[in-house]
Amino acid sequence: LIQLRTGHAPLNKHLYNMKSADSPICPACEDAHETVHHFLLSCPVYECHRRDLFFKLRRGSRSLATLLLSLKAIKHTFKFIGKTGRFKRT
């Protein structure tokens, strides 16, 4: 949670800045820098999982602050992350 809040999560943009990834581009969509915002809110590859997340949280769920700060939202955010399988290697 702290890594997501600070932008130091094992996503390609951060890993690239640390010289641990060859590219900052999202490996799922290959269309944008893989930042926390991109991963949680805009990557088209994870849209089906995101719809479920937004449905459960309803109002205000489309903000990074809500997803990472609201006690109710954090549980659902981590379920979303698990469904994407993005952090399985880490």
C-alpha positions in Angstrom: 0.0 0.0 0.0 2.8 2.4 0.9 4.6 1.6 -2.4 1.4 2.4 -4.4 0.8 5.6 -2.4 4.4 6.9 -3.0 4.7 5.7 -6.6 7.5 3.2 -5.7 5.5 0.1 -6.6 7.2 -2.5 -8.8 5.6 -1.0 -12.0 7.7 -0.4 -15.1 7.9 3.4 -14.8 9.5 3.2 -11.3 11.6 0.2 -12.2 12.9 2.0 -15.3 13.8 5.0 -13.2 15.8 2.7 -11.0 17.5 1.0 -14.0 15.7 -2.3 -13.2 13.5 -2.4 -16.3 14.3 -1.9 -20.0 11.3 0.3 -20.6 8.8 2.4 -18.6 6.0 1.1 -20.9 3.2 -1.0 -19.6 3.7 -4.6 -20.5 0.0 -5.3 -20.6 -1.2 -2.7 -23.1 2.2 -1.5 -24.4 0.7 1.9 -24.9 1.6 4.2 -22.0 4.1 4.5 -19.1 3.1 2.0 -16.4 2.5 4.3 -13.4 0.3 3.6 -10.4 -2.4 5.8 -12.0 -2.2 4.0 -15.3 -2.3 0.6 -13.7 -5.2 1.3 -11.3 -7.3 3.7 -13.5 -6.6 3.6 -17.2 -4.9 0.5 -18.6 -7.4 -0.9 -21.1 -6.2 -4.5 -20.5 -7.5 -4.5 -16.9 -10.8 -2.7 -17.7 -13.0 -5.8 -17.0 -11.5 -6.1 -13.5 -11.7 -2.3 -13.0 -15.5 -2.4 -13.8 -16.0 -4.8 -11.0 -14.0 -2.6 -8.6 -15.9 0.5 -9.5 -19.2 -1.3 -9.2 -18.4 -2.4 -5.7 -17.2 1.1 -4.6 -19.7 3.1 -6.6 -19.4 6.8 -6.0 -16.0 8.5 -5.9 -14.1 5.3 -6.8 -12.6 6.7 -9.9 -9.9 8.6 -8.0 -6.5 7.4 -7.0 -6.9 9.1 -3.6 -10.1 7.1 -2.9 -8.6 3.8 -4.1 -5.5 4.2 -1.9 -6.8 6.1 1.1 -10.3 5.0 1.8 -10.5 2.2 4.3 -13.4 0.7 2.5 -11.7 1.0 -0.9 -8.3 -0.5 0.0 -9.7 -4.0 0.4 -11.3 -3.8 -3.0 -8.2 -2.2 -4.6 -6.1 -5.2 -3.4 -8.7 -7.6 -4.8 -8.4 -5.8 -8.1 -4.6 -6.1 -8.0 -4.8 -9.8 -7.2 -7.2 -10.4 -10.2 -4.8 -8.6 -12.6 -1.9 -10.9 -11.6 0.5 -8.0 -12.1 2.5 -8.5 -9.0 2.7 -12.3 -8.9 6.4 -12.3 -9.6 7.1 -9.9 -6.8 
